[in-house]
Amino acid sequence: MSADNEGAIPGEVISTESGRIVVRLDTGELGILVSLPGRALEVGFRSLFRIERRTPTGELSLAQANPDENAPSPAFDREFTRLRDALANHRPAAIQERVHHNPLGEERMEGWIERVDQAVARLRKHRAKRLNERS
């Protein structure tokens, strides 16, 4: 373990060029990952890192803290497999055809037309009555 920091520090891989894996710790410091966890790490990979040593120039040598900690648990694998199988074997119910209704509805439109006809008939009746009274 490091004399600098006994605990694990969260960080993110920001570069994997020329065989060097550069990690930015959440503290803002940059470090080089020296002990690979046995798999290729991609840019954006987040994990916990510990400081192994600090060079005289100030460069940090890092190691991944508990590399097995990021591996999925067997319970997660079982649950994932169960969910995948349930989705693969799911037979959807028949989709019932929707009856598309006009937002106003035919019945409402017919009622409106009937009320308009009655109103027009009343207006004509009153107009005729007024014309007869003038004559």
N, C-alpha and C positions, 0 to 999 in steps of 0.2 A: 504494500500500500504506500501511498504517497505521504510525505511529511507535510505537503501543502494542504491537502484536503482529505480527510478520512471518509467523507460521505460521497455519495454519488450526485452528480450534477446533470440535470437535463440538458440535452443539446441536440443539434440537427446537423446532418451531413450537408455541407454546402459545395463540396468539390471532390471529384474522384479522378483528377487528371494525373497522368504520368505516374501511376502506381501509388500515389499519396492520397490518403483520405483526409480531407480537411474538415474539421468539425467546429461549429460555432456553438459555444456553451451559452446557456441562458444568462450567464453573468456578463456576456459580451466578449469574452476572450476567445481567441482562435487556438486550436490545437491540432496536432497530427495524431491520428489513430495508428498506434504501432502494433498492437496485437489484434489481428483480425479474428472475428468470431467464427470463421470457417465458412462464411458465405459472402457473396458480393453485396455491398451496400450501395444503395442508390441515393442520388441527391434528393434531399427532402426527408430521408429516414430519420426518425426521432427515437432517441433512446436515452438511457442513463449512462454517463461516462464518469470515470474517475481519473484524476491526475496521477500519472505514474511518476513523472519527474519533470522538473523545470530546468532547461538548459541555461548556461550562463548568459546566453543572448536573450533569454526570456521566452523562448519557444516552449510550448507545453507538449509533452508526450502523454497521450491519453490511452486508456484501455476501456473497453466497454464493460460496464458494471453489470454483472449477472446477465450474460448474453442469452441464457436459457429463459430469462424472465419474459422476453418478447415472443417466445414460441407459443402457439396456441395450446390451450390446455386440452387434455383428452375429452373432458366434458363438453367443451366448445365444439370439438370435432364431431362428437356424437350428435350434438344438437343440430349442427350445421347439416350433417348427413341426413338426419331425420327430416329436417325442413326441406332439403333438396328433393328427397324421395317423395314427400307429401305433395310438393308442387308438381313433380314430374308425373305422378300417378293420379292427379286430381282430374276428374271428369266434370267439366262445368255443366251446370244445368242448362237445359234448352232456353234460349233467350226468347222471351215472348215478344211478339210484335207489338209495338206501341201504337195506340190509336192517337193520331195527331189531331188535336182539336185546335180550331181557330181561336185565338185569344179572346175574341169577342163572342164567339159561339153563334151558331145559326139561330138558335132559339132567341137569343138576346137581340140579334139583328132583326128577326121577323117581328118581335115585339116592338122594337123601335120604329120600324116601317109602319106598323099598324097605328102606333100613337101619332106619327107624323101625318098619316092619312086622315085620322080623326081631327087633328088640329087644323089641317087645310080645309076640311069639310066645314068645320065651325067658322073659320075665317070667311069662306065663301058665303055661308048662310048669313052671317052678320053684315057682310058687304052688300049682299042682295037686299037685305032688310033696310039698310041705310039708303040705298039707291031708290027703293020704293017709297021711302018716307019723303025724299026730296021731290019726287015727282008729283 
